């Protein structure tokens, strides 16, 4: 039994009134409301898709101009492949021609022709350096 200080339950007449109000709402009104909600959801879905397409197009345009962005957006496997390697302009670099360095490279297996092409020297100059033991 419920104590009277907790308050009395709603009278049956109030419950009956709300039930009859719900039942008395026309069915057409419910269908109209459902159709309006469906149309609204469809319009929102179209709007989201348009925004998605615009974002994809903007990404494609940015990717076309920036190779680093394209590399960063690629699906990567293991390892670090998101950095685009660029060829350096080495035309202004000066090659240090050191006889000891050339001898060391030759001892490690570099051929005189490869040393000549790397150091921009003739094969005879490389052979002379390898023959001398300073």
Legacy VTK file of the C-alpha trace (Angstrom):
# vtk DataFile Version 3.0
C-alpha trace
ASCII
DATASET POLYDATA
POINTS 134 float
0.000 0.000 0.000
1.258 3.465 -0.900
1.498 6.102 1.812
-0.667 9.138 1.220
2.337 11.524 1.554
3.713 10.246 -1.738
0.858 11.744 -3.583
-2.108 10.171 -5.126
-1.968 8.552 -8.554
-3.473 10.497 -11.424
-7.163 10.112 -11.559
-8.475 7.731 -14.145
-10.314 10.526 -15.892
-6.991 12.322 -16.799
-5.491 9.103 -18.195
-8.592 8.392 -20.178
-8.561 11.918 -21.618
-4.946 11.642 -22.885
-5.690 8.248 -24.400
-8.696 9.539 -26.240
-6.689 12.569 -27.423
-4.049 10.279 -28.905
-6.570 8.046 -30.538
-8.563 10.965 -31.883
-5.606 12.456 -33.811
-6.388 11.900 -37.437
-4.426 9.197 -39.217
-3.849 11.536 -42.155
-2.017 13.955 -39.862
0.314 11.164 -38.748
1.067 10.130 -42.324
1.659 13.755 -43.294
4.093 14.135 -40.416
5.915 10.901 -41.356
6.184 11.949 -45.004
7.529 15.370 -43.993
10.164 13.744 -41.790
11.178 11.351 -44.563
11.462 14.218 -47.057
13.532 16.218 -44.550
15.889 13.274 -43.952
16.290 12.785 -47.696
17.082 16.483 -48.200
19.660 16.339 -45.401
21.249 13.248 -46.952
21.491 15.008 -50.336
23.033 18.053 -48.676
25.615 15.906 -46.826
26.499 14.116 -50.047
26.925 17.438 -51.885
29.259 18.660 -49.137
31.190 15.359 -49.329
31.553 15.658 -53.103
32.743 19.272 -52.817
35.318 18.245 -50.192
36.558 15.394 -52.385
36.872 17.723 -55.387
38.829 20.262 -53.311
41.144 17.469 -52.107
41.711 16.308 -55.676
42.611 19.843 -56.752
45.013 20.314 -53.833
46.572 16.916 -54.409
47.210 17.734 -58.055
49.291 20.764 -57.071
51.068 19.410 -53.987
52.912 16.070 -54.260
53.514 15.982 -50.501
49.793 16.136 -49.829
49.202 13.375 -52.361
51.811 11.206 -50.661
50.369 11.902 -47.242
46.873 10.890 -48.359
47.937 7.627 -49.959
47.008 4.493 -48.108
50.237 3.303 -46.625
51.397 -0.101 -45.627
54.193 -0.547 -43.193
57.131 1.824 -43.169
57.308 5.508 -43.733
56.369 6.311 -47.290
54.588 9.595 -46.754
57.622 11.727 -47.580
58.219 12.477 -51.228
61.875 12.195 -52.107
63.016 15.050 -54.288
66.163 15.063 -56.341
68.563 17.668 -55.085
70.184 20.111 -57.419
73.844 19.197 -56.954
75.231 21.279 -59.813
76.793 23.810 -57.461
78.318 21.174 -55.163
82.083 20.765 -55.288
83.546 17.292 -55.226
86.439 16.850 -52.842
89.020 14.726 -54.614
91.050 13.018 -51.930
93.564 10.330 -52.884
93.133 8.513 -49.553
89.391 8.438 -50.042
89.778 7.060 -53.557
92.160 4.337 -52.306
89.740 3.408 -49.525
86.884 3.105 -51.991
89.046 0.997 -54.299
89.934 -1.337 -51.410
86.219 -1.735 -50.715
85.662 -2.923 -54.275
85.013 0.177 -56.376
86.355 -0.184 -59.908
88.659 2.485 -61.416
86.062 3.268 -64.108
83.316 3.867 -61.525
85.654 6.032 -59.437
86.562 8.010 -62.550
82.910 8.677 -63.387
82.027 9.650 -59.804
84.958 12.002 -59.316
84.850 13.350 -62.886
88.436 12.281 -63.521
90.017 10.142 -66.203
90.763 6.486 -65.559
94.515 7.254 -65.910
94.334 9.843 -63.112
92.567 7.339 -60.864
95.153 4.667 -61.725
97.961 7.106 -60.855
96.354 7.879 -57.475
95.922 4.185 -56.721
99.540 3.477 -57.700
100.959 6.174 -55.427
101.232 5.360 -51.758
101.773 8.841 -50.228
LINES 1 135
134 0 1 2 3 4 5 6 7 8 9 10 11 12 13 14 15 16 17 18 19 20 21 22 23 24 25 26 27 28 29 30 31 32 33 34 35 36 37 38 39 40 41 42 43 44 45 46 47 48 49 50 51 52 53 54 55 56 57 58 59 60 61 62 63 64 65 66 67 68 69 70 71 72 73 74 75 76 77 78 79 80 81 82 83 84 85 86 87 88 89 90 91 92 93 94 95 96 97 98 99 100 101 102 103 104 105 106 107 108 109 110 111 112 113 114 115 116 117 118 119 120 121 122 123 124 125 126 127 128 129 130 131 132 133
